[in-house]
Amino acid sequence: MSIVLHNQMTYSIGSSQSRLSALSSSKNKKTLLHGKFETSLQFFLYTLAYTLSIDSFSFMYKVGQHNTELNLVQYFISYIVVGIPLYYMQMFLGQYTQMSMVHLRHMIPFGHGLIYTSLIIVFLYTIKYGMSLGDYFLYFLLSWQRNLPWMICHSGNINREWGNCFNGFSNLECVGNCQLNKTYTSAYLYYLAIYLRMSPNDTQYFSVNVPSLHRTIGSVTAWTVVFFFTVYICPRWPKVLYVLVYQFYILLTLLNMGTISTRGGLMGLRIFFKGTWEKIGSLLAWCRSISIAVQQLRLAHAFIVLNASKLRQRTGNAGVLTVGFCTISFLSSLFCVVFFQSCIGMLIRRGNWTSTNLIHIGMSHHRGRCFVVIPQSLGYLTVPQIWSLLYFSCAISISLANQVTHIHTLHSSLADICPSARKYQNYIILGYCISACTFCIAVLGESKYIFTDYFQETILTLLEMINISYLAFLVFWIYGVRRLGDDICFTFGAQPTKFWKITWYLLPFVTVLSGYYEYSYHMSKPRTILYKTSTIFVILACTCPIPILTFVEIFKHMKARNLIGLFRPTYMWGSPDPEERHRRSSFNPRKETAYNSNVPLCKHNCLLHSRILKNLIEPEARCTQTYLKEVLRRENVVDDETAL
């Protein structure tokens, strides 16, 4: 990704008569410059580095009659009907404005606070991945041992409280069964009892414990590596980030080949693809599938609009890029699920695990799936050390790519809010890494680590559904599908198809309904009162920018005696070029039969290129340019007076 600076206003007309304007202009001092993708492949790789994560392994699985409350058919339909239209909308907004999501305040002043809620979600995701990255480093080092520690029953080092497994189901004795190889639960015992040093009944309670030294060192090392990658390595060698994505795919392919070809691997795939058609009519299952599609595509983040603003004009229509990327993302996620499901089959076939064991031991929380199910299953392969090294190298590669892209999104959005922050980029990133590392170390102690894992999973899911519901409401119902279609027609020369418009009209209602059922689903789980109360409190705290900035905008518009302006786009909404915005304000596709391009399409000698016509047009063009300069100057003066 190279940085391209434009000092003069330029236009580009493609095969679809694109009206995307210049990325910067000396006339518009508020326009900020972003790095540009040279090719569509760079855009796809960078976006995959953000959206793919270790969560992609187990976001959808099936174990006997227990699963993630949905099947592949429900997820596929929700992905097409909900995920892709929402992604297309955000892709177009970024390509149309050439700005990050911060520019949304000019689209609908009423939704100004949505920007900051999106950035809070990105911030929480970096904390989540940072907590796991240190453990991946430590497990990677442990994989070099001759005997993998999580494949040995450490009966002498385990507290007697671990006589019964998690939740005490069926009175199974974890240690005894592990030693007799009845139910091989060594990875579960090692991770919770030895590595985390927690008691079996503390997974839902928050307590204050001193974190272990080895995990503290791992967390500090992880955040140090993230800082150097973000500040020094990736800016100088941008292809390093793409190498991490390639490495993830190569290692995942090797892991899939090893697990599928092993006894039990294909059985796990047969269990998964067999499907649970009895839940096809369940409203909860459909709402859960919508929520998972929103999470997998990162639709509630500020990333999509920012990343689309880095697209060059010749990269094509936002709709084509959306369908292309979403197809790649879906196949990549399915590739990850195949690996995880084959690991489940190996545990059932070779580890004597039942579906009950898997649900209560391996699937009880996110890190149980990453540090119990997968390492335990890979231990059954020939030379397990090599397979463990491949798996944790794969996890480190994609987690590191996630951290770099998330931190870049935060800083780029902050620079759009406060342009002077670009001068102190390295110091801001350093301060962020230090604060995030401090928070990770604070929650590394024993039981509160698993508590935080449950907590983050619930908080992030509910926050994303609130954020995407509010965004869909603002864009599709307040701004309007019809006006959005006119913007697309103005930009690409054609209206969006009926499929996009129909889904856009319905999506606000669908996302709100899905968010309600998602809240009911998480609150119905057996959790403590402290857990549920803290969840509601944190959600209110993270979404507080929405009501606060809404009241600020209401006060400003009341003072200006223009309350209707709360729900209408300002003059700054649209292209960075003020002349292009002026053309858009007078453009109506229902009244115009043809659209005149900025640059004549014909290249031969004719009247359009004659000197006589140019002499007639230039005085009018100069008058229009002078008028636009005066309008922009007055608007800047009004903004300065308002700020004072």
C-alpha positions in Angstrom: 0.0 0.0 0.0 1.7 3.2 -1.1 0.9 6.7 -0.2 -0.1 8.9 -3.1 -0.5 12.6 -2.7 -2.5 14.7 -5.2 -1.8 18.4 -5.3 -4.3 19.2 -8.0 -7.9 18.2 -8.6 -8.2 15.2 -10.9 -11.0 13.1 -12.3 -11.2 9.6 -13.5 -13.8 8.1 -15.8 -14.0 4.3 -16.0 -16.0 1.8 -18.0 -19.0 2.6 -15.7 -18.6 6.3 -16.2 -17.4 6.6 -12.6 -17.7 10.0 -11.0 -15.4 9.5 -8.1 -13.6 12.7 -7.6 -10.1 13.7 -6.5 -8.8 12.4 -3.2 -7.5 15.8 -2.1 -7.7 19.3 -3.2 -5.8 22.5 -2.3 -9.2 24.2 -2.0 -10.5 21.9 0.7 -8.2 22.0 3.7 -10.4 19.6 5.7 -9.7 16.7 3.4 -7.2 14.2 4.9 -5.1 11.9 2.8 -5.0 8.2 3.2 -2.8 5.5 1.8 -4.1 3.9 -1.4 -4.3 0.3 -2.5 -2.5 -0.3 -5.8 -4.5 -3.3 -6.7 -7.7 -5.1 -5.6 -5.6 -8.0 -4.3 -4.0 -5.7 -1.8 -7.4 -4.5 -0.7 -8.6 -8.1 -0.2 -5.5 -9.2 1.7 -5.6 -6.2 4.0 -9.3 -6.7 4.7 -8.8 -10.4 5.4 -6.0 -9.4 7.9 -8.7 -7.5 9.8 -11.7 -9.8 9.5 -10.1 -13.2 9.8 -9.1 -14.2 13.4 -8.7 -17.2 15.6 -12.5 -16.8 16.3 -13.1 -18.0 12.8 -12.1 -21.5 13.8 -15.1 -22.1 16.1 -17.7 -19.5 15.4 -19.9 -22.4 14.1 -19.5 -26.0 15.0 -21.6 -29.2 15.6 -21.1 -31.8 18.3 -23.8 -34.5 18.3 -27.1 -32.8 19.2 -25.3 -29.8 20.7 -24.3 -26.9 18.3 -24.1 -23.2 18.0 -27.9 -22.9 17.6 -27.7 -22.7 13.8 -26.6 -24.7 10.8 -24.7 -23.9 7.7 -27.8 -23.2 5.6 -29.1 -20.6 8.0 -25.7 -18.9 8.2 -25.3 -18.9 4.4 -28.7 -17.3 3.9 -28.1 -14.7 6.6 -24.7 -13.9 5.2 -26.2 -13.2 1.7 -29.4 -11.3 2.8 -28.0 -9.4 5.8 -24.2 -9.4 5.7 -23.5 -8.6 2.1 -26.0 -5.7 1.7 -24.7 -4.0 4.9 -21.1 -4.5 3.7 -22.0 -3.0 0.3 -23.5 0.1 2.0 -20.3 0.7 4.0 -18.1 0.0 1.1 -19.9 2.6 -1.0 -19.8 5.2 1.8 -16.1 4.9 2.0 -15.5 5.0 -1.7 -17.9 7.9 -2.2 -16.6 10.2 0.5 -12.9 9.0 0.4 -13.0 9.5 4.2 -13.3 7.3 7.2 -16.5 6.8 9.2 -15.8 10.1 11.0 -17.3 11.7 7.9 -20.7 10.2 8.9 -21.4 13.3 11.1 -21.9 15.3 7.9 -24.2 12.6 6.5 -26.6 12.7 9.5 -25.6 15.0 12.4 -28.2 13.1 14.6 -25.9 10.0 14.5 -22.7 11.8 15.4 -22.1 9.5 18.5 -22.1 6.3 16.4 -18.6 7.0 15.3 -17.1 6.8 18.8 -19.1 3.7 19.7 -17.6 2.0 16.6 -14.1 3.0 17.8 -14.8 1.6 21.3 -15.7 -1.7 19.7 -12.4 -1.8 17.8 -10.6 -0.9 21.0 -12.2 -3.8 22.9 -11.3 -6.2 20.1 -7.6 -5.3 20.3 -7.8 -5.9 24.1 -9.4 -9.3 23.4 -6.8 -10.4 20.8 -3.9 -9.0 23.0 -5.0 -11.2 25.9 -4.6 -14.3 23.7 -1.5 -13.4 21.8 0.8 -13.7 24.9 -0.6 -17.2 25.5 0.0 -18.2 21.9 3.6 -17.2 22.3 4.0 -19.2 25.5 2.3 -22.3 24.0 4.5 -22.0 20.9 7.6 -22.2 23.1 6.1 -25.1 25.1 5.5 -27.0 21.8 9.3 -27.5 21.5 9.4 -29.9 24.4 9.9 -33.6 23.8 6.7 -34.4 25.7 3.9 -31.8 25.2 2.8 -30.8 28.7 -0.9 -30.7 27.9 -0.8 -34.3 26.8 0.4 -35.5 30.2 -1.8 -36.0 33.3 -0.2 -33.9 36.0 -2.0 -35.6 38.8 0.6 -34.7 41.4 0.4 -30.9 40.7 -3.4 -30.6 40.5 -5.6 -29.5 43.4 -8.0 -32.0 44.8 -10.8 -29.7 43.9 -10.4 -30.9 40.3 -11.6 -34.4 41.2 -14.8 -33.5 39.3 -14.8 -31.8 35.9 -16.2 -28.4 35.1 -19.8 -28.1 36.4 -19.4 -31.6 37.9 -21.4 -33.3 35.1 -22.0 -37.0 35.5 -19.6 -37.1 38.4 -16.7 -37.9 36.0 -13.4 -37.8 37.8 -11.2 -35.8 35.5 -7.8 -36.9 36.9 -8.8 -40.5 37.3 -10.3 -40.8 33.8 -7.3 -39.0 32.3 -4.8 -41.4 33.9 -6.9 -44.5 32.9 -7.4 -43.0 29.4 -11.2 -43.3 29.7 -11.7 -39.6 28.9 -8.5 -37.9 27.9 -8.8 -34.5 29.5 -5.2 -33.6 30.0 -5.2 -30.4 27.9 -8.2 -29.2 29.9 -6.6 -29.9 33.2 -3.3 -28.4 32.2 -4.8 -25.2 30.8 -7.1 -24.4 33.7 -5.4 -26.0 36.7 -1.7 -25.6 35.9 -1.4 -22.8 33.3 -4.1 -20.5 34.7 -3.9 -21.9 38.3 -7.6 -21.5 38.9 -10.1 -23.5 40.8 -13.0 -25.3 39.0 -15.8 -23.3 40.4 -14.4 -19.8 39.9 -15.1 -19.4 36.2 -18.1 -17.1 36.8 -16.7 -15.0 39.7 -14.4 -12.1 39.6 -11.6 -12.1 42.1 -8.3 -10.2 42.6 -5.2 -12.4 42.2 -1.6 -11.7 41.3 -0.9 -12.8 37.8 1.8 -15.4 37.2 5.2 -14.2 36.1 5.4 -16.3 32.9 2.0 -15.0 31.7 3.0 -11.4 32.5 6.2 -11.8 30.5 4.2 -13.3 27.6 1.8 -10.4 27.5 4.6 -7.8 27.6 6.4 -9.6 24.8 3.2 -9.8 22.7 2.5 -6.1 23.0 6.1 -5.2 22.3 6.0 -7.1 19.1 2.7 -5.5 18.1 4.2 -2.0 18.7 7.3 -2.7 16.6 5.2 -4.3 13.8 2.8 -1.3 13.8 5.3 1.5 14.0 8.4 0.3 12.3 8.0 -2.9 10.3 4.7 -2.6 8.4 5.1 1.1 7.4 8.5 0.4 5.9 7.7 -3.0 4.4 3.9 -3.1 3.8 4.1 -6.5 2.3 5.0 -8.0 5.7 1.3 -7.8 6.6 0.3 -9.6 3.4 3.0 -12.2 4.2 1.3 -12.9 7.5 -2.0 -13.5 5.7 -0.4 -15.8 3.2 1.4 -17.7 6.0 -1.9 -18.1 7.8 -3.5 -19.8 4.7 -0.5 -22.0 4.1 -0.3 -23.2 7.7 -4.0 -23.7 7.8 -3.9 -25.8 4.6 -1.2 -28.1 6.2 -3.2 -28.4 9.4 -6.4 -29.4 7.4 -4.4 -32.0 5.4 -3.1 -33.5 8.7 -6.4 -33.6 10.6 -8.7 -34.7 7.8 -6.4 -37.6 6.8 -6.3 -38.9 10.4 -8.7 -41.3 11.8 -11.7 -39.4 13.1 -11.2 -36.3 11.1 -13.7 -37.1 8.4 -16.2 -38.2 11.0 -16.2 -34.7 12.4 -17.0 -33.3 9.0 -19.8 -35.7 8.4 -21.3 -34.6 11.8 -21.0 -30.9 10.7 -22.4 -31.1 7.2 -25.2 -33.5 8.2 -27.1 -30.5 9.5 -29.8 -30.0 12.1 -32.9 -29.3 10.0 -35.2 -29.3 13.0 -34.0 -25.9 13.9 -34.5 -24.4 10.4 -37.8 -22.8 11.7 -36.4 -21.5 14.9 -36.4 -17.7 15.1 -33.7 -17.7 17.7 -31.4 -19.7 15.4 -32.0 -17.3 12.6 -31.3 -14.3 14.8 -28.1 -16.0 16.1 -27.0 -16.6 12.5 -27.5 -12.9 11.7 -25.5 -11.9 14.7 -22.6 -14.2 13.7 -22.7 -12.9 10.2 -22.3 -9.3 11.5 -19.4 -10.4 13.7 -17.6 -12.3 11.0 -17.7 -9.4 8.6 -16.9 -6.8 11.3 -19.9 -4.8 10.1 -20.1 -2.8 13.4 -16.5 -1.6 13.1 -15.2 1.7 11.6 -12.9 -0.4 9.5 -14.9 -1.0 6.3 -15.6 2.6 5.5 -12.0 3.5 6.2 -10.6 0.7 4.1 -13.0 1.5 1.2 -11.7 5.1 1.2 -8.3 3.8 0.3 -9.5 2.3 -3.0 -8.3 3.8 -6.2 -10.9 4.9 -8.7 -9.9 2.3 -11.2 -10.5 -0.6 -8.8 -14.2 -0.6 -9.9 -17.7 -0.6 -8.5 -18.1 -1.1 -4.7 -20.8 -3.7 -5.4 -18.5 -5.9 -7.4 -15.7 -5.6 -4.8 -18.2 -6.4 -2.0 -19.4 -9.6 -3.6 -15.9 -10.6 -4.4 -14.5 -10.1 -0.9 -17.6 -11.5 0.9 -17.2 -14.7 -1.2 -13.5 -15.0 -0.3 -14.3 -14.3 3.4 -17.1 -16.9 3.5 -14.9 -19.6 2.0 -12.0 -18.7 4.3 -14.3 -19.0 7.4 -15.6 -22.3 6.1 -12.0 -23.5 5.7 -11.3 -22.6 9.3 -14.5 -24.4 10.5 -13.5 -27.5 8.6 -10.2 -27.7 10.6 -11.9 -27.2 13.9 -14.6 -29.7 13.1 -12.1 -32.3 12.1 -10.4 -31.7 15.5 -13.7 -32.5 17.2 -14.0 -35.7 15.3 -10.5 -36.8 16.4 -11.4 -36.1 20.0 -14.6 -38.2 19.8 -12.9 -41.1 17.9 -9.4 -41.2 19.6 -9.8 -39.3 22.8 -13.0 -41.1 24.0 -14.8 -37.7 24.3 -18.5 -37.6 24.3 -20.6 -34.7 23.1 -21.3 -33.9 26.8 -17.5 -33.8 27.5 -17.0 -31.4 24.6 -19.7 -29.0 25.5 -18.8 -28.7 29.2 -15.1 -29.0 28.9 -13.9 -27.8 25.5 -16.7 -25.5 24.3 -17.5 -23.7 27.6 -15.6 -20.6 26.5 -13.6 -19.2 23.6 -10.1 -20.0 25.0 -11.2 -23.5 25.8 -11.7 -24.1 22.1 -8.3 -22.6 21.3 -6.2 -24.1 24.1 -8.0 -27.3 24.9 -9.8 -28.8 21.9 -7.3 -28.1 19.2 -4.1 -28.8 21.1 -5.6 -32.0 22.5 -6.6 -33.3 19.1 -3.3 -32.4 17.5 -1.5 -34.4 20.2 -2.9 -37.6 18.6 -1.1 -36.9 15.3 2.4 -38.3 14.4 5.1 -36.0 15.8 2.6 -33.8 17.6 5.3 -31.2 18.3 5.4 -30.2 14.6 1.6 -29.9 14.4 1.5 -27.9 17.6 4.1 -25.5 16.2 2.2 -25.2 13.0 -1.1 -24.4 14.8 0.4 -21.8 17.2 2.4 -20.2 14.4 -0.9 -19.9 12.4 -2.6 -18.4 15.5 0.3 -15.9 16.0 0.3 -14.9 12.4 -3.4 -14.0 12.1 -3.5 -12.4 15.6 -0.5 -10.2 14.9 -2.2 -9.1 11.6 -5.4 -8.4 13.5 -3.6 -6.2 16.0 -1.7 -4.2 13.4 -4.9 -3.5 11.3 -7.0 -2.7 14.4 -4.5 -0.2 15.8 -4.1 1.4 12.4 -7.9 1.8 12.2 -8.0 3.4 15.6 -5.2 5.9 14.8 -6.5 6.7 11.3 -9.9 7.5 12.7 -8.4 9.6 15.5 -6.4 11.5 12.9 -9.5 12.3 11.0 -11.1 13.6 14.2 -8.0 15.5 15.2 -5.6 16.1 12.2 -2.8 17.3 14.5 -2.6 13.8 16.0 -0.8 12.6 12.9 2.3 14.4 14.1 2.4 12.3 17.2 1.5 9.0 15.6 4.3 6.9 17.2 3.7 8.3 20.7 0.0 7.7 20.5 0.4 4.1 19.4 3.0 3.6 22.2 0.6 5.0 24.8 -2.1 2.8 23.5 0.0 -0.4 23.6 1.2 0.4 27.1 -2.4 1.0 28.4 -3.7 -2.1 26.7 -0.8 -4.2 28.0 -1.5 -2.9 31.5 -5.1 -3.9 31.3 -4.3 -7.4 29.9 -1.8 -8.0 32.8 -4.5 -6.8 35.3 -6.9 -9.6 34.2 -4.3 -12.4 33.8 -4.8 -13.6 37.4 -6.5 -16.9 37.6 -10.3 -16.9 37.7 -10.9 -13.3 36.5 -9.2 -14.3 33.2 -12.0 -16.7 32.3 -14.6 -14.3 33.8 -13.2 -11.6 31.4 -13.4 -14.0 28.5 -17.1 -14.7 29.1 -17.6 -11.0 29.7 -15.9 -9.8 26.5 -17.8 -12.3 24.4 -21.2 -11.1 25.7 -20.3 -7.4 25.6 -18.8 -7.4 22.1 -21.7 -9.3 20.7 -24.3 -7.0 22.1 -22.4 -3.8 21.3 -22.0 -4.9 17.7 -25.7 -5.6 17.3 -26.6 -2.2 18.9 -24.1 -0.4 16.7 -25.1 -2.0 13.4 -28.8 -1.6 14.2 -28.4 2.1 14.8 -26.2 2.5 11.7 -28.8 0.7 9.5 -31.6 2.9 11.0 -29.7 6.1 10.2 -28.6 5.3 6.7 -31.6 3.4 5.4 -34.5 5.1 7.1 -33.3 8.6 8.1 -30.9 9.3 5.2 -33.1 7.2 2.9 -32.6 4.3 0.5 -33.7 6.5 -2.4 -31.1 9.1 -1.7 -28.4 6.5 -1.2 -29.4 5.0 -4.6 -29.1 8.4 -6.2 -25.6 8.7 -4.7 -24.6 5.4 -6.2 -26.1 6.4 -9.6 -24.2 9.7 -9.4 -21.0 7.8 -8.7 -21.1 4.8 -10.9 -23.7 5.8 -13.5 -26.4 3.2 -12.6 -29.0 2.7 -9.8 -28.5 -0.3 -7.5 -30.6 -3.4 -8.2 -33.9 -4.1 -6.5 -32.2 -6.8 -4.3 -30.1 -4.2 -2.6 -33.0 -1.7 -2.2 -35.4 -4.3 -0.8 -32.9 -5.6 1.8 -31.9 -2.1 2.8 -35.5 -1.2 3.6 -35.9 -4.3 5.8 -32.4 -4.4 7.5 -33.1 -1.9 10.3 -36.0 -4.0 11.5 -34.1 -7.3 11.1 -31.0 -6.1 13.0 -33.1 -4.8 15.9 -35.0 -8.1 16.2 -31.7 -10.0 16.0 -30.2 -7.8 18.7 -33.1 -8.3 21.0 -32.9 -12.1 20.7 -29.2 -12.0 21.1 -29.6 -10.1 24.4 -32.2 -12.6 25.6 -29.9 -15.5 24.6 -27.0 -14.2 26.7 -29.1 -13.1 29.7 -30.8 -16.5 29.9 -27.5 -18.2 30.5 -26.7 -19.3 34.1 -24.7 -16.4 35.2 -24.3 -14.5 38.5 -26.1 -11.3 39.3 -22.8 -9.5 39.3 -22.1 -10.7 35.8 -25.4 -9.6 34.4 -25.4 -6.3 36.2 -21.8 -5.6 35.0 -22.8 -6.5 31.4 -25.6 -3.9 31.3 -23.5 -1.3 33.0 -20.6 -1.7 30.5 -22.9 -1.6 27.5 -24.4 1.6 28.7 -21.0 3.1 29.3 -19.7 2.1 25.8 -22.8 3.4 24.1 -23.0 6.7 26.1 -21.4 8.7 23.2 -24.6 8.2 21.2 -27.0 10.0 23.5 -24.4 12.6 24.7 -23.4 13.8 21.2 -27.1 13.6 20.1 -28.0 16.1 22.7 -25.0 18.3 21.7 -26.1 18.3 18.1 -29.7 19.0 19.1 -28.5 22.0 21.2 -26.4 23.3 18.3 -29.2 23.1 15.8 -31.7 24.6 18.2 -29.3 27.5 18.6 -29.1 27.8 14.8 -32.9 27.4 14.6 -32.5 24.5 12.2 -33.8 21.3 13.9 -34.6 19.8 10.5 -30.9 19.9 9.8 -30.4 17.1 12.4 -31.7 14.6 9.8 -30.3 16.1 6.6 -26.8 15.9 5.2 -24.7 19.0 5.5 -22.9 20.7 2.7 -19.6 18.9 3.6 -21.2 15.5 2.9 -20.0 13.7 -0.2 -16.9 14.0 -2.3 -13.9 15.8 -0.9 -14.2 18.2 -3.9 -16.6 21.0 -3.2 -17.4 21.4 -7.0 -18.3 17.8 -7.1 -20.6 18.1 -4.1 -22.3 21.1 -5.8 -22.9 18.9 -8.9 -24.4 16.2 -6.7 -26.8 18.6 -5.1 -28.3 19.4 -8.5 -28.3 15.9 -9.8 -31.6 14.1 -10.1 -31.6 10.8 -12.0 -35.4 10.8 -12.3 -35.3 14.0 -14.4 -32.2 13.6 -16.3 -31.9 11.2 -19.2 -28.1 11.3 -19.5 -25.3 12.3 -17.3 -22.5 14.4 -18.5 -19.0 13.3 -17.4 -16.4 15.5 -15.9 -14.1 14.7 -18.8 -15.4 14.3 -22.4 -15.5 10.7 -23.4 -14.6 11.3 -27.0 -10.9 11.8 -27.9 -11.2 12.8 -31.5 -11.2 16.4 -32.8 -14.7 17.7 -32.6 -16.7 20.7 -31.3 -16.1 19.6 -27.6 -12.4 20.2 -28.1 -12.7 23.4 -30.1 -11.0 26.5 -28.9 -14.3 28.5 -29.4 -16.3 26.4 -27.0 -13.6 26.5 -24.4 -13.5 30.3 -24.5 -17.2 30.4 -24.0 -17.1 27.9 -21.1 -14.1 29.2 -19.1 -15.7 32.5 -17.9 -18.7 30.6 -16.5 -16.4 28.0 -14.9 -14.4 30.7 -13.2 -17.6 32.3 -11.8 -18.7 28.9 -10.5 -15.3 28.3 -8.9 -15.3 31.7 -7.3 -18.8 31.1 -5.9 -17.9 27.7 -4.5 -14.8 29.2 -2.8 -16.9 31.9 -1.2 -19.4 29.3 0.1 -16.7 27.1 1.5 -15.0 30.1 3.2 -18.3 31.2 4.8 -18.9 27.6 6.0 -15.4 27.5 7.6 -16.0 30.8 9.3 -19.3 29.5 10.7 -17.6 26.3 11.9 -14.9 28.3 13.7 -17.4 30.6 15.4 -19.4 27.5 16.5 -16.2 25.9 17.9 -15.4 29.1 19.8 
